[in-house]
Amino acid sequence: MAIILDGKVVRDAVLEDLKAKVRGLGPGDKVPGLAVVLVGEDPASKVYVGSKVKACGALGYYSEEHRLPTNTSQEELLGLVKRLNDDPKVHGILVQLPLPSHLRQDPIIEAIDPAKDVDGLHPLNAGYLVMGRKTLTPCTPTGVMEILRHYRLPVEGKKAVVIGRSILVGKPMAQLLLAANATVTVCHSKTPDIAAVAREADILVAAIGKAGFVGPSMVKPGSVVVDVGINRTPAGKLVGDVDFETVEKVASAITPVPGGVGPMTIAMLMKNTFQASQG
């Protein structure tokens, strides 16, 4: 049976380390500050925002929560981002996505000061990631790397396959694995015979957004399988992109859903905010 890669255990370790760092700050040091912006009434987004603000409080961070009505204009949102850019108490700015359909996402992301872009989505930070320079990186794929490090699963020299090429997970995931000296292949909807490519992976990361897409026939025996997917079945059950019950019998290590990569996202947001505060 595979080792279960418990994201809650890794999250708790990261947060305890951050809590100790905050306690160790001197009188002249900056207390990390995070501003979270939510536009509209999306129920899931409200839960995520609440969790981020709660995490700040538990660590001793300064936090601000800006809840804006659905009909907020592009200019109003850009104005708020500018004010937060100029606020010395705020070291991290997170605009909760997705935005309402009338708002253009890219100009909002590009308006955030790259040094405060704790989501790691600004083009400058994305470019720095490709170049191998120190930067703020997207929270979910960074959380995957943290899980691999925590469980001492080697990445260097391994064949890694990432299924999915989104700007939030797939593309930065590939870059982070490459930076850790893996040989990386990215699969997507136009890849012929994804199963054959996936079977070559020592590390397989599924981030395609299709429930149970990865079955045992796509997994090389003994490989590490990381499931980034979050999907709901018609019955309301939360499942990943990997068929956990069958793949667990083939893999050497696997993340569950829920409780795998999910808990890491907020932990890495907190880590990015601390990094941004210290410059």
N, C-alpha and C positions, 0 to 999 in steps of 0.2 A: 504493500500500500504506500501511496505517496505521502511525503511530508506535507502537512497543511501549513501554508505560509500565512500566518495570522496577522493581518494588518493592524488589528487593535493593539497587539503586543508591541509592534514596531512604532505605532503612533504614540503610545504611552511613553516609550523610551525617548522619542524625539521631544515630546512636550516636557518631560521631566528635565531633560538637558537644557531646554530653553528657559524653563522656570528657574533653574539654577543660575543661568547666565544673567537673567533679569535681576535676581537677588544680588548678584555680584557686581552690578553696575554701581559706579561711584557717583558722588554728588554732581560732578560735571558731565557725566555720561548722558546720552540721549535715551529716554524711555521710548521703546518702539511704539509708533502710532499708526493705526490702520483706519482708513475711511472706506466704508462700503456703501455703494450707491445702488439702489433698487428702483427701477422705473416700472410702474404697473402693479398688477395684482396677481401675478402668477403664483399659485399656492406653493409649488415646489421651490421656487426662488425665495419665497418668504422664509421657508424652513431653512434653506441654505444660509441665507443672510443672518438669521437668528443664531445659527450654530457658530458662525464666524465671529459674531460679536461676543457670544458667550465664551468662546475659546480665548479671545483677547482678555476678557475679565479674569479668567482663571490663571492666566500667565502674568498678569500685572501690566498688560499693555494699555496704552491710551487708545480709545476707539471712538469713532463717530459712525452713525448710521443715518443715511439720507434716503428717505422714502419719498419718491416723486410720483405724482399722478400719471396715469396712462397717457394723457394728452400732452405731456411735457414736450416742448418743441426741441428740435436739434440745437438751436441757439441757447436755450435755457440749460440743457445738459452740458453743452460745451462750456458755458459760463461757470457752472459748478465745478467742472473738472479744472478749469483755470484757477479758480479760487483755492482748490485743494492742492494744486501744484505749488501755489505760492505760500501755503500754510506750513510754517516750520515744525508744527506739532505732528503733522501727517507725513509719514515716511513711505507708506504704501497706499495705493489707490486701487480699489477693485470695483469695476462696474459690472454688476451681475448680468450675465448673458443667459438666454437670449433677450434682446431688447424688443419692445413693441415694433410691429412691422413698419410703421411710418418713420422710424429712426434708422439712420445709416450707421452700421456698426463700425466700419473701418475708420472713418474720420474721428470717432469717439476714442477708439483705441490709440490712434496716432496722436491724439491731443494730450494723452497722459504723459507726464514727464517719464522718460525711460528709466530714470533712477528710482521712480516710485511705482513702476509697472510690475507689481507683485504677481500678476497673472502670467508674466513672461510672454505677452502676445505682441508687444510693440515691434515694428519691423527692425528697429535697431537691435533690440535684444535677440530677436530671431536670427539676425545676421551674425551677431557675436557668437551665438550658439554654433552656427555653421562653421565659423572661423576658429572655434575652439578657445575663445576668450571667456574669462570669468564674467558671468552675467546672471540676471534673474531668469529662471527657466520655468516653463509651465508646470503647475503643481502636480497634476496627475502622473505624467511620465517621470517626473523627479521622484515621486513617491514610489514608483515601481523600482527605480534604481536603489532607493533607500531600503526596500524590502530585500532585494538581492544582496545588498551589503550586510544587512542585519543577520541574515541567515548564512552568510559567508558562501554564497553560491558564486563560483567564478564566472566572470564575463569575458575576460581577456582571452583571445584566441578561439572563442566559441562562435559557432554559426547561430546567428539570431534572425528570426523571421518575425516581422511585424505585419499583422493583417489589419489594414486601415491606414489612410493617409490624411487624416484631418489635421488642421493646424493646432487643435487643442491637444491631441494625443499622438496620432500616428507619425507625423513628420518629426516633432521634437523627440519622440521616443527613439526613432531611428538615429537621430543625431547624438543623443545621450549614450546609446549603446555603442555607436561608432567611436565616441570620445573615450569610452572605456575599453577600446581595442577589440570589440567584437567585429566579426564580418557580417554585415547586415544586408538583408533583402526585405524590401517592402512590397507587399501584395495588396491589390485593390480590386475593384469590380471588373477591370479589364484584364486582369492577370489570367492567362489560360492555365487550367489545372492547378488551382491554388493548393489542393490537397497534396500534390506531388512536391511542391515547393515547401509546404509546411512540414512534411515528413523529414526534411533535411535538417530541421532546426534542433539545436541543442537547447535554445531558449526560444519559446514561442509566445508571442504577445498578441492576444486577440483584442482588437479594438474596432470592430466593424459595425456593432449595433444590431446584430441579428441573433436572437435567442437560440442557444444550442447549436450555433453554426459549426463549431469545431467538435468533431466526434473522434473516437479512438483511431479511426483509419487515417486521420490527418496528423497523428502524433507519433514521433519516433519514440520507441521504448526507452525510458530513462531520462527523457528530456524534462526541462523545467517549463511549466505552463503558467502563464500569467494572464488572468482574465480581467480586462478593463471594462467589459460590457455591463450595462445595467438595463435590463429589460423587464417589463411586466407581462406575465402570461394573461390570457383572458380571465383566468380565475383570480388574478391579482397577485400572484406569487412573483417575488423578485428573483430573476435568474440572470446569468451572465451570457456571454457569447460562446461559452464552452459547456458541453454536456458533462457536468462535473462527475456524476456517478460513474460513467463509463470511462472517462479520460483519467480519473484518479487511479484506475487500475493499471494504466500504462505509464503514466508520468512518474518521475522520481520526486517531484515537488509541484504543488499546485496552489493557487490562490482560490479561496471560496468566494461566492457571491450570495448574500452580502458578507462583509467582514474581512475582505481581502484588500484590494486596492482602495476601495471607497474611503475607509477611515484615514487614509494617508493624505488625501487631498487638502483637508483643512490643516493638518499638521505641517505640510510643506508650505502652505500659505503663511502660517505663523513663522516658519523658518525663513522664508523669503522676506517677510516684514522685518524680522530681526536683522537680517543681512543688509537690507536697505537702510535701516536706521543707523547702522555702524559705518556705512559708506564703503 
